[in-house]
């Protein structure tokens, strides 16, 4: 397992201007209520668990979550669209260690990134290939003792590894027959049209009470990377 670690002091920020706000003048997605600190009720019609009890769990701002694994999406363009959501996670859990699990291309996008503490490379075509590779990756993640996994892709495979790793809280969309692999599930209202992909990821977090002011699409570079880019211009 390859782990990339960076120092935030060495970073230079590169801001990407966002598309117009989603509503309410509050940035992406409009207002976002922390369900753990408001009078609002949990989202209606939570999915039933195997025991028939409603499945819904909110995570209070700054709650005692020490280590978070974010399973990144698989395409670079889509990964950029997740950066406002990752910023919300960072602000909601300011003291947690946030680790991104991503394929090599997307891992490079988050190495470095101010909102991410570590990056673990998911080597789909190498050491993590096939079922035995997934089991190897699950063992590696189990040794990390993550408290929470936030699964951004919708595939069965992306939920399988955190389940095999025994991460106690696994949040994601209930799709592709993977509902039983998630401890808490998000089922978007099909009658509501999501205006932008960025808003989808923010809505996913909001469903679990992970809320905050969403910022811009944002990437970061090192000074060495900027020098290399200047040579090409």
Residue, then its C-alpha position, 0 to 999 in steps of 0.5 A: x500500500x502506497x501512502x502519500x503524506x504532505x506538509x500543508x506549509x509547503x503548499x501554494x493554493x490554486x483556486x478555481x472559480x465556481x459555477x453560480x451558487x445553487x441557491x440561497x446565496x450561500x455557495x454550493x447547494x444553498x443552506x445546509x443545516x446540521x441536523x444534530x444541532x437544529x430542530x429539523x427531523x432526520x430525512x423522511x423514510x429512512x431505509x430499513x435495516x435487516x432487523x427492520x429498524x430505520x437506518x439513519x445516523x447523524x454526525x455532530x459537528x466536531x464529534x469524536x471521529x478520529x480517522x476518516x476514509x474518503x473513497x474517491x471517485x475514479x475520474x479526475x474531472x469528477x474528483x474535482x467536483x467533489x472538492x467542495x464536499x471534501x472541504x465540508x468534511x474538513x470543516x465538520x470534523x476539524x480534528x479528524x485525520x482525513x485519508x483519501x483512497x484513490x486510484x493513481x491518477x486521482x491520488x495525484x490530484x490530492x497529493x497535495x491538498x490542504x484538506x487531506x492529511x494522507x492519500x492511499x493509492x488503490x492499485x487496481x491493476x497491480x497489488x489490489x487487482x482481483x478478489x485477492x487484491x481487494x482482500x489485501x487492500x481491506x487488510x491494509x485498511x483494517x490496520x488503519x482503524x478508521x472510524x468512518x468511511x464516506x464512499x463517494x462512488x456508487x459502485x458495488x466494489x467501492x463499498x465492498x472494500x470498506x465493509x471487508x475492512x470492518x470500518x464501523x460507519x460506512x456512508x454512501x448511496x444505496x445503489x448497485x445492490x450494495x445497500x447491505x454493505x453500508x451502515x447508513x444509506x442515502x437514497x435521493x428523491x428521484x423527483x428532485x432534479x439535482x442542478x449540478x454534480x457538486x450539489x449531489x455530493x453535498x446532498x449526500x453529506x447533508x443526509x447524514x448531518x455533515x454540513x457546513x459552508x461549501x466553498x469553491x472547487x479547489x486544487x493545490x500545488x507544490x512550489x516544485x509543481x509550479x516551477x515545472x508548469x512554468x517550464x512548459x508554458 
